[in-house]
Amino acid sequence: MIFKIAFTVLFAFAIYIFFPSIIKIYLKKRQNQVLVESGAICLTFDDGPDPRATPAIIKLLNEKQIKATFFPIGIKVEKYPYLANLISSQGHLIGEHGYSHIHAWKLNPVAYYKDLIKENTVIDNFFGKSQTRFFRPANGKVNLITLAYTLISHRQIIFWTVNSYDYKLSDTDLLVEKITAQIKKGAVILFHDGRDIGEEDPSSTVRALKALLYHKDLQGRKFATLDEVFSAH
């Protein structure tokens, strides 16, 4: 009896988490190949919008005439609709990131799926169905529901290649040093214009972004939205 229970648990784990994680490895490899071919740097911002950082980030991007990709949380889109409208009105790309930023391994499948559907409804209603193609899972974790949802909703899963760690580092020089050291021919840089409770104030992201955009090693580099890089893939 114990053996059957253990086997059932292991089988369920393999189907729900392990195999999707293997598929994630393949997806990341394919994504990185496209990035290298394009040579572009994609700036992405998760967990917003947030009045403490989003407007300043938009202003910096406008100064450099750079378009970025934002992955807002549904609950914050509803809370700050004027900021969501600001992002969209300035021509930046919108992706999905879940309604309440739930870790794919820490919630039962039904509740997790409902969270994704709720985000889908909020984003599509606010920005339009044709505006959203990409989905970034919270914390970069996937499960079987993640894969099923993206197939059904025709979303492309996107991960990052460079994590700025702006949510826990406040030293601007250190942040920029870590980012520039990881950028190669092409990159998807992960920033956060929103914060969870207990994380660094988002003003650290604004300072790091400004320093990065004017860094000597990035002058002349091609910046692009995810749509511009992956439109043919």
Protein Blocks (a to p, Z undefined) as FASTA:
>chain_A
ZZmmmmmmmmmmmmmmmmmmmmmmmmmmmmmmmmmmnopacdddehiacfklmmmmmmmm
mmnopacdddddfklmmmmmmlmmmmmmnopacddebjnopafklccfklmmmmmmmmmm
mmmmmnopklpmbdcdehhiacfklmmmmmmnopacdddfbdgklmmpcbfklmmmmmmm
mpcfbccddddfbdcehiacfklmmmmmmmmmmgfklgoiacddfklmmmmZZ
